[in-house]
Amino acid sequence: MTLSKASGNIKLIGHLSVLGAYTIFGFNIIICKELTNTGLVSSLGLFCFRSVGACLLFWLISLFLPKEKVPFKDLCGIFVASMLGFLLTQLAYLESSKFTTPLDTSIITSTTPIFTMFVAAIALKEPITLKKAGGVALSFVGVILLVLNTISVHGNGITQSKPIGILLMIGNCLFFASYLGIFRPLIQRYHVVTFMKWIFLFSTIVAVPLNFNELTHLPFSKMSTSYWLELGYIIVFATFIAYFLLPIGQKQLRPTVVSLYTYVQPLIGMVTSIYLGMDRLTWQKVVAAVLVFTGAILVNKSRARENEK
């Protein structure tokens, strides 16, 4: 096998890994929405379930792998990565689910590549081209259109998003873009399991004490079988498996390329939420989606470096 062919196969594995992760995240939009609507567990409580579950699974797997020593300096970096890439990202996401529809959530997640562009410009010295700037402008017009046309709540569920939910979702995208753009060099130093076991250990250490009182008074009797199945999905698939696959792609692909796959999320989220009757499609949302997607595509078509693939 030639070197170029081997390199191509490795890149393909990276692309497939990221595609798998974001496909799982796409269905997670709907499931997280259903879990937060029940009100049985708070956003922080759901985060604790995800963090503790993934932490146990990654540390269990690490027992069967060669041990890697992580120096204190890198542990500090992983701690910051844990806060940005998981704790702050997921708390903003889960809290925003109370105030946004799955469709609007899907559209806003498409701004992640735009934020990643800015982070890469700072961290990796990637120049911002005119095409990228134009894409940013289009996408933000789309987000503003969402804010202006999604302000009311009806009945027991969210039929239109509130501005606070949209702002929280934008925060989610910014935190995750920072994680993608800053920590690739650190991720490349270690095995995926080594990196992720520390990521989730740190997030668990921070989150569990903050939510200890709720965790000791959980309404288990009110949790149906379907609730536990959905909770199992976000722990095993949307956390453990997805966060196992994502670093594999991050090792092989540039941050802006990884973030490009966020477009899988809104496609799955929009189609599923409309099909299940959890959301409704309006012309304002169609226009907003077109603006956001067009802007994001412009950003990613503008290659900052010739070797970015």
C-alpha positions, 0 to 999 in steps of 0.5 A: 500500500502506497503512502498516499493511499494509506493517508487517504484511508486514514482520512476516510476513517476520520471523515466516517468517524465525524459523520457518525458522531454528528448523525448521533448528535442529530437524533440527540436534539429530539431526544434531549428535547423530550427529556427536558420537557418532562421536567423530571430532571434538571439540565444539570441533572441530565448532564451529570447522568451523561458525564458519570455514565461516559466517565465510567465507560471510558475508565473501564475500557482504559483498563484493557489498554496500554497505560499512557502517562499524562503530565500535569501540564497536559492535565490542566489543558484537558481540564480546560478542554473538558469545561469548554467541550463538554460541561459548558457546551452541554449545559448551554445546550440542555438549558436552551432546549427549554426555550427553543424548538428542535427546528430552531436548534438545528438551524443555529447549530449550523453556525458552529463552523463560523465560530470555528473559523474565528477560533482557527484564525486566532489559534492556528493563524488562519486568515479570514478571506472576503468569502468567509466574511460574507458567509459570516454576515449571511449566517448572522442575518439568518440567526437575527431573523430567527430571534425576531420571529421566534418569541412566543410560547403556547400551552405546555410545550414550546411552539416558538423559541424565545430569544434566551434559548437562541442566545444559549444555543449560540453560546453552545456553538461558541464553546464547542467551536473553541474546543474544536479550534484550540485543542487539536494538538493536545488531542493528537498526543494521546489515545482517544480513550486516554483523552476522553477518560480525563475529559469526563472525569473532570466534568464529573468532578465539577458537575456532581457536587453542584447537583448533589442535592438533586441527585440524591432526591431523584423521582425514580418512580416517575421515570417510565421505561421510555424515559430510561431508554432515551436517557440510555441513548444520550449516555451510551450513544450521544455521549460515550460513542459520539465522543469516542468517534469525534476525537478520531476525526479531530486527529485526522482533519482540520477543525474547520473540516470537522465543524463542517459535519455539523450540517448533518445535525440540522438536517436530521433534527429538522426532518425528524422534529417536523415528522414527529409533529414537534415543530412546524415549518414557516417561511421565516424559518426557511429563509433563516435556514437558507441564509445560515446554510449558505453563509456556512457553505461560503465559509467552508468553501473559502480555503484558508490553506491549500492543504486543507481538505 
